[in-house]
Amino acid sequence: MQEPFVAGADTAIDRMVEGIENAEAGVTLFFSASPFPGAQHEFRRTREESGGHWYYSEEYTQEGWLCPALFKYFDEAPDHLYVQVKPKPSS
């Protein structure tokens, strides 16, 4: 599996982009294992499964699974993920 946004993670993204005009044309998503200025969302790692990890959002009261593609960005699964979503810049 190459797509990291499945099993609830796709739903979390849909909820994070609510209110962003023209989000279906694309957004810019920043994420970090550490809090950063402008971060809007926080997800807490709850467990490992099938080589990926489940993360829980208090804000959305739901879990989402991130596949092993997570390790393209992190050496190990972070305890927390902090996320900022912005409209895609115009070209």
Biopython code that builds the backbone (N, CA, C, O; Angstrom):
import numpy as np
from Bio.PDB.StructureBuilder import StructureBuilder

atoms = [
    (1, "MET", "N", (0.849, -1.166, 0.000)),
    (1, "MET", "CA", (0.000, 0.000, 0.000)),
    (1, "MET", "C", (0.902, 1.238, 0.000)),
    (1, "MET", "O", (1.841, 1.311, 0.792)),
    (2, "GLN", "N", (0.633, 2.197, -0.865)),
    (2, "GLN", "CA", (1.433, 3.402, -0.949)),
    (2, "GLN", "C", (0.693, 4.631, -0.452)),
    (2, "GLN", "O", (1.331, 5.640, -0.151)),
    (3, "GLU", "N", (-0.595, 4.584, -0.357)),
    (3, "GLU", "CA", (-1.393, 5.742, 0.037)),
    (3, "GLU", "C", (-1.460, 5.839, 1.561)),
    (3, "GLU", "O", (-2.034, 4.953, 2.195)),
    (4, "PRO", "N", (-0.886, 6.899, 2.180)),
    (4, "PRO", "CA", (-0.887, 6.978, 3.632)),
    (4, "PRO", "C", (-2.209, 7.428, 4.240)),
    (4, "PRO", "O", (-2.391, 7.291, 5.450)),
    (5, "PHE", "N", (-3.139, 7.959, 3.453)),
    (5, "PHE", "CA", (-4.359, 8.535, 4.020)),
    (5, "PHE", "C", (-5.556, 7.633, 3.778)),
    (5, "PHE", "O", (-6.366, 7.880, 2.886)),
    (6, "VAL", "N", (-5.658, 6.577, 4.588)),
    (6, "VAL", "CA", (-6.761, 5.622, 4.500)),
    (6, "VAL", "C", (-7.254, 5.342, 5.916)),
    (6, "VAL", "O", (-6.697, 5.855, 6.887)),
    (7, "ALA", "N", (-8.288, 4.536, 6.029)),
    (7, "ALA", "CA", (-8.780, 4.039, 7.314)),
    (7, "ALA", "C", (-8.995, 5.145, 8.344)),
    (7, "ALA", "O", (-8.509, 5.069, 9.472)),
    (8, "GLY", "N", (-9.736, 6.177, 7.930)),
    (8, "GLY", "CA", (-10.074, 7.254, 8.846)),
    (8, "GLY", "C", (-9.210, 8.487, 8.684)),
    (8, "GLY", "O", (-9.674, 9.593, 8.962)),
    (9, "ALA", "N", (-7.960, 8.336, 8.240)),
    (9, "ALA", "CA", (-7.100, 9.508, 8.028)),
    (9, "ALA", "C", (-7.677, 10.382, 6.921)),
    (9, "ALA", "O", (-7.595, 11.608, 6.995)),
    (10, "ASP", "N", (-8.259, 9.766, 5.898)),
    (10, "ASP", "CA", (-8.880, 10.531, 4.812)),
    (10, "ASP", "C", (-10.055, 11.361, 5.331)),
    (10, "ASP", "O", (-10.254, 12.496, 4.900)),
    (11, "THR", "N", (-10.824, 10.797, 6.249)),
    (11, "THR", "CA", (-11.952, 11.516, 6.841)),
    (11, "THR", "C", (-11.460, 12.691, 7.679)),
    (11, "THR", "O", (-12.054, 13.769, 7.648)),
    (12, "ALA", "N", (-10.380, 12.486, 8.427)),
    (12, "ALA", "CA", (-9.812, 13.579, 9.231)),
    (12, "ALA", "C", (-9.367, 14.724, 8.334)),
    (12, "ALA", "O", (-9.588, 15.890, 8.660)),
    (13, "ILE", "N", (-8.748, 14.404, 7.218)),
    (13, "ILE", "CA", (-8.322, 15.454, 6.280)),
    (13, "ILE", "C", (-9.540, 16.185, 5.741)),
    (13, "ILE", "O", (-9.542, 17.414, 5.660)),
    (14, "ASP", "N", (-10.569, 15.447, 5.373)),
    (14, "ASP", "CA", (-11.800, 16.099, 4.895)),
    (14, "ASP", "C", (-12.327, 17.086, 5.937)),
    (14, "ASP", "O", (-12.769, 18.181, 5.589)),
    (15, "ARG", "N", (-12.282, 16.706, 7.193)),
    (15, "ARG", "CA", (-12.785, 17.595, 8.246)),
    (15, "ARG", "C", (-11.857, 18.784, 8.459)),
    (15, "ARG", "O", (-12.326, 19.890, 8.726)),
    (16, "MET", "N", (-10.542, 18.571, 8.345)),
    (16, "MET", "CA", (-9.590, 19.667, 8.535)),
    (16, "MET", "C", (-9.709, 20.739, 7.452)),
    (16, "MET", "O", (-9.424, 21.911, 7.699)),
    (17, "VAL", "N", (-10.130, 20.336, 6.256)),
    (17, "VAL", "CA", (-10.213, 21.306, 5.153)),
    (17, "VAL", "C", (-11.581, 21.974, 5.042)),
    (17, "VAL", "O", (-11.776, 22.840, 4.189)),
    (18, "GLU", "N", (-12.535, 21.582, 5.896)),
    (18, "GLU", "CA", (-13.833, 22.249, 5.889)),
    (18, "GLU", "C", (-13.612, 23.735, 6.114)),
    (18, "GLU", "O", (-12.860, 24.130, 7.004)),
    (19, "GLY", "N", (-14.256, 24.541, 5.321)),
    (19, "GLY", "CA", (-14.111, 25.987, 5.453)),
    (19, "GLY", "C", (-12.970, 26.579, 4.632)),
    (19, "GLY", "O", (-12.841, 27.800, 4.540)),
    (20, "ILE", "N", (-12.148, 25.728, 4.039)),
    (20, "ILE", "CA", (-11.096, 26.233, 3.152)),
    (20, "ILE", "C", (-11.671, 26.299, 1.749)),
    (20, "ILE", "O", (-12.040, 25.281, 1.165)),
    (21, "GLU", "N", (-11.742, 27.496, 1.224)),
    (21, "GLU", "CA", (-12.322, 27.705, -0.097)),
    (21, "GLU", "C", (-11.530, 26.942, -1.160)),
    (21, "GLU", "O", (-10.301, 26.985, -1.192)),
    (22, "ASN", "N", (-12.265, 26.243, -2.030)),
    (22, "ASN", "CA", (-11.687, 25.509, -3.154)),
    (22, "ASN", "C", (-10.706, 24.421, -2.712)),
    (22, "ASN", "O", (-9.755, 24.119, -3.433)),
    (23, "ALA", "N", (-10.928, 23.832, -1.537)),
    (23, "ALA", "CA", (-10.034, 22.799, -1.008)),
    (23, "ALA", "C", (-9.920, 21.602, -1.952)),
    (23, "ALA", "O", (-8.891, 20.925, -1.981)),
    (24, "GLU", "N", (-10.973, 21.345, -2.719)),
    (24, "GLU", "CA", (-10.922, 20.197, -3.642)),
    (24, "GLU", "C", (-9.866, 20.384, -4.728)),
    (24, "GLU", "O", (-9.470, 19.413, -5.373)),
    (25, "ALA", "N", (-9.405, 21.613, -4.939)),
    (25, "ALA", "CA", (-8.335, 21.880, -5.913)),
    (25, "ALA", "C", (-6.951, 21.671, -5.293)),
    (25, "ALA", "O", (-5.933, 21.746, -5.980)),
    (26, "GLY", "N", (-6.931, 21.409, -3.996)),
    (26, "GLY", "CA", (-5.670, 21.137, -3.314)),
    (26, "GLY", "C", (-5.451, 22.057, -2.136)),
    (26, "GLY", "O", (-5.940, 23.187, -2.109)),
    (27, "VAL", "N", (-4.719, 21.568, -1.175)),
    (27, "VAL", "CA", (-4.333, 22.333, 0.002)),
    (27, "VAL", "C", (-2.859, 22.065, 0.273)),
    (27, "VAL", "O", (-2.272, 21.129, -0.270)),
    (28, "THR", "N", (-2.280, 22.892, 1.112)),
    (28, "THR", "CA", (-0.928, 22.664, 1.600)),
    (28, "THR", "C", (-1.056, 22.197, 3.041)),
    (28, "THR", "O", (-1.707, 22.852, 3.856)),
    (29, "LEU", "N", (-0.438, 21.069, 3.354)),
    (29, "LEU", "CA", (-0.527, 20.474, 4.669)),
    (29, "LEU", "C", (0.880, 20.405, 5.263)),
    (29, "LEU", "O", (1.767, 19.771, 4.690)),
    (30, "PHE", "N", (1.082, 21.047, 6.395)),
    (30, "PHE", "CA", (2.353, 20.991, 7.114)),
    (30, "PHE", "C", (2.148, 20.102, 8.330)),
    (30, "PHE", "O", (1.114, 20.189, 8.990)),
    (31, "PHE", "N", (3.136, 19.232, 8.640)),
    (31, "PHE", "CA", (3.015, 18.392, 9.819)),
    (31, "PHE", "C", (4.373, 18.219, 10.469)),
    (31, "PHE", "O", (5.413, 18.274, 9.813)),
    (32, "SER", "N", (4.337, 18.008, 11.783)),
    (32, "SER", "CA", (5.558, 17.898, 12.567)),
    (32, "SER", "C", (5.292, 17.024, 13.786)),
    (32, "SER", "O", (4.151, 16.877, 14.223)),
    (33, "ALA", "N", (6.358, 16.449, 14.326)),
    (33, "ALA", "CA", (6.257, 15.693, 15.571)),
    (33, "ALA", "C", (6.280, 16.628, 16.783)),
    (33, "ALA", "O", (6.024, 16.198, 17.908)),
    (34, "SER", "N", (6.585, 17.896, 16.552)),
    (34, "SER", "CA", (6.645, 18.890, 17.630)),
    (34, "SER", "C", (5.649, 20.005, 17.352)),
    (34, "SER", "O", (5.371, 20.316, 16.194)),
    (35, "PRO", "N", (5.111, 20.610, 18.406)),
    (35, "PRO", "CA", (4.219, 21.757, 18.196)),
    (35, "PRO", "C", (4.964, 22.865, 17.458)),
    (35, "PRO", "O", (6.168, 23.037, 17.649)),
    (36, "PHE", "N", (4.260, 23.612, 16.622)),
    (36, "PHE", "CA", (4.880, 24.718, 15.893)),
    (36, "PHE", "C", (3.868, 25.842, 15.752)),
    (36, "PHE", "O", (2.661, 25.602, 15.779)),
    (37, "PRO", "N", (4.361, 27.087, 15.599)),
    (37, "PRO", "CA", (3.439, 28.213, 15.437)),
    (37, "PRO", "C", (2.522, 28.001, 14.232)),
    (37, "PRO", "O", (2.991, 27.687, 13.138)),
    (38, "GLY", "N", (1.247, 28.168, 14.433)),
    (38, "GLY", "CA", (0.279, 28.001, 13.350)),
    (38, "GLY", "C", (-0.338, 26.616, 13.268)),
    (38, "GLY", "O", (-1.279, 26.405, 12.504)),
    (39, "ALA", "N", (0.178, 25.664, 14.045)),
    (39, "ALA", "CA", (-0.423, 24.322, 14.030)),
    (39, "ALA", "C", (-1.868, 24.430, 14.515)),
    (39, "ALA", "O", (-2.153, 25.079, 15.522)),
    (40, "GLN", "N", (-2.768, 23.785, 13.782)),
    (40, "GLN", "CA", (-4.201, 23.879, 14.077)),
    (40, "GLN", "C", (-4.784, 22.605, 14.674)),
    (40, "GLN", "O", (-5.833, 22.639, 15.317)),
    (41, "HIS", "N", (-4.099, 21.478, 14.460)),
    (41, "HIS", "CA", (-4.658, 20.181, 14.842)),
    (41, "HIS", "C", (-3.577, 19.337, 15.501)),
    (41, "HIS", "O", (-2.391, 19.470, 15.199)),
    (42, "GLU", "N", (-4.013, 18.460, 16.412)),
    (42, "GLU", "CA", (-3.092, 17.553, 17.089)),
    (42, "GLU", "C", (-3.673, 16.138, 17.064)),
    (42, "GLU", "O", (-4.864, 15.927, 17.291)),
    (43, "PHE", "N", (-2.798, 15.189, 16.782)),
    (43, "PHE", "CA", (-3.172, 13.775, 16.761)),
    (43, "PHE", "C", (-2.214, 13.015, 17.667)),
    (43, "PHE", "O", (-1.010, 13.270, 17.649)),
    (44, "ARG", "N", (-2.738, 12.080, 18.462)),
    (44, "ARG", "CA", (-1.946, 11.300, 19.403)),
    (44, "ARG", "C", (-1.874, 9.847, 18.924)),
    (44, "ARG", "O", (-2.895, 9.241, 18.601)),
    (45, "ARG", "N", (-0.656, 9.296, 18.883)),
    (45, "ARG", "CA", (-0.480, 7.896, 18.469)),
    (45, "ARG", "C", (-1.072, 6.989, 19.535)),
    (45, "ARG", "O", (-0.813, 7.157, 20.727)),
    (46, "THR", "N", (-1.874, 6.021, 19.088)),
    (46, "THR", "CA", (-2.516, 5.114, 20.032)),
    (46, "THR", "C", (-2.001, 3.682, 19.939)),
    (46, "THR", "O", (-1.903, 2.995, 20.956)),
    (47, "ARG", "N", (-1.673, 3.223, 18.737)),
    (47, "ARG", "CA", (-1.203, 1.829, 18.616)),
    (47, "ARG", "C", (-0.638, 1.577, 17.221)),
    (47, "ARG", "O", (-0.851, 2.350, 16.287)),
    (48, "GLU", "N", (0.076, 0.489, 17.119)),
    (48, "GLU", "CA", (0.648, 0.046, 15.843)),
    (48, "GLU", "C", (-0.217, -1.089, 15.287)),
    (48, "GLU", "O", (-0.763, -1.906, 16.028)),
    (49, "GLU", "N", (-0.320, -1.105, 13.955)),
    (49, "GLU", "CA", (-1.040, -2.197, 13.303)),
    (49, "GLU", "C", (-0.590, -2.304, 11.855)),
    (49, "GLU", "O", (-0.533, -1.303, 11.141)),
    (50, "SER", "N", (-0.277, -3.498, 11.432)),
    (50, "SER", "CA", (0.064, -3.790, 10.027)),
    (50, "SER", "C", (1.191, -2.894, 9.498)),
    (50, "SER", "O", (1.177, -2.489, 8.335)),
    (51, "GLY", "N", (2.163, -2.592, 10.360)),
    (51, "GLY", "CA", (3.305, -1.780, 9.941)),
    (51, "GLY", "C", (3.054, -0.288, 9.979)),
    (51, "GLY", "O", (3.983, 0.501, 9.806)),
    (52, "GLY", "N", (1.806, 0.113, 10.205)),
    (52, "GLY", "CA", (1.462, 1.530, 10.310)),
    (52, "GLY", "C", (1.040, 1.857, 11.731)),
    (52, "GLY", "O", (1.180, 1.035, 12.636)),
    (53, "HIS", "N", (0.524, 3.058, 11.920)),
    (53, "HIS", "CA", (0.145, 3.492, 13.258)),
    (53, "HIS", "C", (-1.188, 4.223, 13.235)),
    (53, "HIS", "O", (-1.499, 4.958, 12.298)),
    (54, "TRP", "N", (-1.970, 4.005, 14.291)),
    (54, "TRP", "CA", (-3.229, 4.694, 14.486)),
    (54, "TRP", "C", (-2.977, 5.959, 15.286)),
    (54, "TRP", "O", (-2.204, 5.956, 16.245)),
    (55, "TYR", "N", (-3.639, 7.049, 14.883)),
    (55, "TYR", "CA", (-3.567, 8.330, 15.581)),
    (55, "TYR", "C", (-4.982, 8.775, 15.912)),
    (55, "TYR", "O", (-5.913, 8.581, 15.130)),
    (56, "TYR", "N", (-5.124, 9.375, 17.089)),
    (56, "TYR", "CA", (-6.440, 9.800, 17.576)),
    (56, "TYR", "C", (-6.504, 11.323, 17.666)),
    (56, "TYR", "O", (-5.555, 11.968, 18.112)),
    (57, "SER", "N", (-7.614, 11.882, 17.244)),
    (57, "SER", "CA", (-7.866, 13.312, 17.347)),
    (57, "SER", "C", (-8.941, 13.559, 18.393)),
    (57, "SER", "O", (-10.076, 13.109, 18.241)),
    (58, "GLU", "N", (-8.580, 14.278, 19.463)),
    (58, "GLU", "CA", (-9.576, 14.698, 20.458)),
    (58, "GLU", "C", (-10.609, 15.610, 19.797)),
    (58, "GLU", "O", (-11.805, 15.521, 20.073)),
    (59, "GLU", "N", (-10.121, 16.489, 18.919)),
    (59, "GLU", "CA", (-10.980, 17.466, 18.241)),
    (59, "GLU", "C", (-12.102, 16.788, 17.466)),
    (59, "GLU", "O", (-13.250, 17.229, 17.505)),
    (60, "TYR", "N", (-11.762, 15.717, 16.765)),
    (60, "TYR", "CA", (-12.747, 15.032, 15.921)),
    (60, "TYR", "C", (-13.274, 13.739, 16.549)),
    (60, "TYR", "O", (-14.136, 13.074, 15.974)),
    (61, "THR", "N", (-12.758, 13.386, 17.721)),
    (61, "THR", "CA", (-13.106, 12.137, 18.405)),
    (61, "THR", "C", (-13.125, 10.958, 17.443)),
    (61, "THR", "O", (-14.100, 10.212, 17.352)),
    (62, "GLN", "N", (-12.005, 10.815, 16.724)),
    (62, "GLN", "CA", (-11.877, 9.699, 15.793)),
    (62, "GLN", "C", (-10.415, 9.337, 15.610)),
    (62, "GLN", "O", (-9.509, 10.124, 15.884)),
    (63, "GLU", "N", (-10.222, 8.124, 15.139)),
    (63, "GLU", "CA", (-8.883, 7.629, 14.825)),
    (63, "GLU", "C", (-8.684, 7.591, 13.324)),
    (63, "GLU", "O", (-9.639, 7.538, 12.550)),
    (64, "GLY", "N", (-7.419, 7.618, 12.932)),
    (64, "GLY", "CA", (-7.045, 7.426, 11.540)),
    (64, "GLY", "C", (-5.739, 6.653, 11.494)),
    (64, "GLY", "O", (-4.871, 6.845, 12.345)),
    (65, "TRP", "N", (-5.597, 5.786, 10.513)),
    (65, "TRP", "CA", (-4.413, 4.943, 10.375)),
    (65, "TRP", "C", (-3.493, 5.537, 9.326)),
    (65, "TRP", "O", (-3.933, 5.902, 8.236)),
    (66, "LEU", "N", (-2.218, 5.633, 9.657)),
    (66, "LEU", "CA", (-1.193, 6.068, 8.701)),
    (66, "LEU", "C", (-0.315, 4.874, 8.375)),
    (66, "LEU", "O", (0.248, 4.247, 9.272)),
    (67, "CYS", "N", (-0.197, 4.560, 7.093)),
    (67, "CYS", "CA", (0.555, 3.396, 6.640)),
    (67, "CYS", "C", (2.060, 3.627, 6.809)),
    (67, "CYS", "O", (2.471, 4.718, 7.204)),
    (68, "PRO", "N", (2.882, 2.622, 6.516)),
    (68, "PRO", "CA", (4.328, 2.757, 6.677)),
    (68, "PRO", "C", (4.970, 3.878, 5.847)),
    (68, "PRO", "O", (6.148, 4.175, 6.044)),
    (69, "ALA", "N", (4.237, 4.503, 4.933)),
    (69, "ALA", "CA", (4.784, 5.673, 4.222)),
    (69, "ALA", "C", (5.116, 6.789, 5.215)),
    (69, "ALA", "O", (5.870, 7.704, 4.883)),
    (70, "LEU", "N", (4.558, 6.723, 6.433)),
    (70, "LEU", "CA", (4.892, 7.662, 7.497)),
    (70, "LEU", "C", (6.403, 7.718, 7.706)),
    (70, "LEU", "O", (6.946, 8.763, 8.066)),
    (71, "PHE", "N", (7.080, 6.594, 7.481)),
    (71, "PHE", "CA", (8.520, 6.517, 7.723)),
    (71, "PHE", "C", (9.352, 7.147, 6.607)),
    (71, "PHE", "O", (10.581, 7.156, 6.680)),
    (72, "LYS", "N", (8.697, 7.667, 5.587)),
    (72, "LYS", "CA", (9.400, 8.503, 4.609)),
    (72, "LYS", "C", (9.683, 9.876, 5.211)),
    (72, "LYS", "O", (10.558, 10.600, 4.736)),
    (73, "TYR", "N", (8.944, 10.228, 6.253)),
    (73, "TYR", "CA", (9.049, 11.540, 6.893)),
    (73, "TYR", "C", (9.657, 11.479, 8.292)),
    (73, "TYR", "O", (10.248, 12.455, 8.753)),
    (74, "PHE", "N", (9.517, 10.337, 8.972)),
    (74, "PHE", "CA", (10.002, 10.182, 10.338)),
    (74, "PHE", "C", (10.765, 8.862, 10.457)),
    (74, "PHE", "O", (10.395, 7.870, 9.829)),
    (75, "ASP", "N", (11.830, 8.852, 11.262)),
    (75, "ASP", "CA", (12.579, 7.614, 11.505)),
    (75, "ASP", "C", (11.763, 6.627, 12.333)),
    (75, "ASP", "O", (11.874, 5.413, 12.164)),
    (76, "GLU", "N", (10.949, 7.164, 13.224)),
    (76, "GLU", "CA", (10.037, 6.331, 14.013)),
    (76, "GLU", "C", (8.717, 7.081, 14.153)),
    (76, "GLU", "O", (8.664, 8.302, 14.003)),
    (77, "ALA", "N", (7.674, 6.349, 14.437)),
    (77, "ALA", "CA", (6.346, 6.970, 14.539)),
    (77, "ALA", "C", (6.323, 7.928, 15.727)),
    (77, "ALA", "O", (6.564, 7.510, 16.859)),
    (78, "PRO", "N", (6.038, 9.207, 15.485)),
    (78, "PRO", "CA", (5.993, 10.162, 16.598)),
    (78, "PRO", "C", (4.802, 9.898, 17.514)),
    (78, "PRO", "O", (3.775, 9.367, 17.090)),
    (79, "ASP", "N", (4.965, 10.285, 18.786)),
    (79, "ASP", "CA", (3.874, 10.142, 19.744)),
    (79, "ASP", "C", (2.705, 11.057, 19.388)),
    (79, "ASP", "O", (1.545, 10.708, 19.606)),
    (80, "HIS", "N", (3.022, 12.239, 18.834)),
    (80, "HIS", "CA", (2.008, 13.218, 18.430)),
    (80, "HIS", "C", (2.346, 13.739, 17.041)),
    (80, "HIS", "O", (3.512, 13.809, 16.652)),
    (81, "LEU", "N", (1.315, 14.098, 16.311)),
    (81, "LEU", "CA", (1.477, 14.812, 15.046)),
    (81, "LEU", "C", (0.727, 16.133, 15.170)),
    (81, "LEU", "O", (-0.425, 16.172, 15.604)),
    (82, "TYR", "N", (1.392, 17.203, 14.784)),
    (82, "TYR", "CA", (0.806, 18.541, 14.786)),
    (82, "TYR", "C", (0.667, 18.965, 13.333)),
    (82, "TYR", "O", (1.594, 18.805, 12.540)),
    (83, "VAL", "N", (-0.498, 19.507, 12.988)),
    (83, "VAL", "CA", (-0.826, 19.738, 11.576)),
    (83, "VAL", "C", (-1.361, 21.151, 11.375)),
    (83, "VAL", "O", (-2.112, 21.683, 12.193)),
    (84, "GLN", "N", (-0.946, 21.735, 10.254)),
    (84, "GLN", "CA", (-1.511, 22.995, 9.789)),
    (84, "GLN", "C", (-1.950, 22.787, 8.346)),
    (84, "GLN", "O", (-1.209, 22.221, 7.543)),
    (85, "VAL", "N", (-3.146, 23.241, 8.022)),
    (85, "VAL", "CA", (-3.683, 23.129, 6.662)),
    (85, "VAL", "C", (-3.980, 24.535, 6.146)),
    (85, "VAL", "O", (-4.626, 25.339, 6.819)),
    (86, "LYS", "N", (-3.495, 24.810, 4.939)),
    (86, "LYS", "CA", (-3.705, 26.121, 4.317)),
    (86, "LYS", "C", (-4.209, 25.928, 2.891)),
    (86, "LYS", "O", (-4.011, 24.869, 2.295)),
    (87, "PRO", "N", (-4.857, 26.949, 2.348)),
    (87, "PRO", "CA", (-5.235, 26.871, 0.926)),
    (87, "PRO", "C", (-3.977, 26.734, 0.080)),
    (87, "PRO", "O", (-2.915, 27.250, 0.426)),
    (88, "LYS", "N", (-4.117, 26.042, -1.011)),
    (88, "LYS", "CA", (-3.004, 25.880, -1.950)),
    (88, "LYS", "C", (-2.688, 27.256, -2.545)),
    (88, "LYS", "O", (-3.594, 27.973, -2.971)),
    (89, "PRO", "N", (-1.392, 27.626, -2.575)),
    (89, "PRO", "CA", (-1.055, 28.934, -3.168)),
    (89, "PRO", "C", (-1.459, 28.994, -4.645)),
    (89, "PRO", "O", (-1.370, 27.996, -5.360)),
    (90, "SER", "N", (-1.896, 30.151, -5.085)),
    (90, "SER", "CA", (-2.243, 30.339, -6.490)),
    (90, "SER", "C", (-0.978, 30.372, -7.326)),
    (90, "SER", "O", (0.059, 30.870, -6.890)),
    (91, "SER", "N", (-1.077, 29.835, -8.532)),
    (91, "SER", "CA", (0.105, 29.884, -9.405)),
    (91, "SER", "C", (0.101, 31.118, -10.257)),
    (91, "SER", "O", (1.019, 31.324, -11.051)),
]
sb = StructureBuilder()
sb.init_structure("model")
sb.init_model(0)
sb.init_chain("A")
sb.init_seg("    ")
for serial, (resi, resn, name, xyz) in enumerate(atoms, 1):
    if name == "N":
        sb.init_residue(resn, " ", resi, " ")
    sb.init_atom(name, np.array(xyz, "f"), 0.0, 1.0, " ", f" {name:<3s}", serial, name[0])
structure = sb.get_structure()
